Amino acid sequence: MFHRPPALLFDLDGTLVDTAPDLAAATDHVLEAFGRPPVGLAQVRQMVGDGALALIRRGFAVSGPPADDETMAAGHRLFLTYYGDHVADTSRPFPGVVATLEALHATGHAMAVCTNKPHRLSVMLLEQLDLMRFFGAVVGGDSLAMRKPDPGHVTGTLAALGDRAGDGAVMVGDSMNDVAAARGAGIPVIAVSFGYTTIPPGQLGADRLIDDFAELPAALQGLA
């Protein structure tokens, strides 16, 4: 299938990095500022994937009456400020991520991050965890006019890689947004089973499902 190493496009939250603890802390900080009860880590794991504004909206929805537009806007600003100051307090790469990215980089894969997380926060997180060195492009949820599950987010990320993209591409993610975006863009997709999804990972419809990030190179060989 591939004559040269394909470009690899990675989701960020729930795929490369376990960010849920810091996202939960920021969400609860916002809710408490507006007199709402915290929602906690377990619920936030089910809310991640569509960007900060959607996360805040879901937090308000499960903690009381839906928030009006003014409250949502204020909550969103507070979230971005707080989370920006605590983006990597407890967030860590999933086991096997660093060693696997090093191996894939050494074998000639161009790699990019394709995430619905805001670009600035994505770069901050990757830099603080020393992961930025692996990626030729980082395309966030606010980088383009569209975001996953729109396939334009995938094709836009490939365009950001330019002539480094190699022969074809593979998406690696943890949610239906990732699978749908990859399918729409006409590229294969590998799903991880340890991420953030309300749909059982085996039902996402990915071409391959891995239970450990270290299984990614073998999954890529299986596609080839």
Sequence and secondary structure as in RCSB ss.txt:
>XXXX:A:sequence
MFHRPPALLFDLDGTLVDTAPDLAAATDHVLEAFGRPPVGLAQVRQMVGDGALALIRRGFAVSGPPADDETMAAG
HRLFLTYYGDHVADTSRPFPGVVATLEALHATGHAMAVCTNKPHRLSVMLLEQLDLMRFFGAVVGGDSLAMRKPD
PGHVTGTLAALGDRAGDGAVMVGDSMNDVAAARGAGIPVIAVSFGYTTIPPGQLGADRLIDDFAELPAALQGLA
>XXXX:A:secstr
  SS BEEEE  BTTTEE HHHHHHHHHHHHHHTT    HHHHHHTT SS HHHHHHHHHHHHSS   HHHHHHH
HHHHHHHHHHSTTSS EE TTHHHHHHHHHHTT  EEEE SS HHHHHHHHHHTT GGG SEEE TTTSS  TTS
HHHHHHHHHHHGGGGBSSEEEEESSHHHHHHHHHHT  EEEESSS  SS GGGS  SEEESSGGGHHHHHHHH 
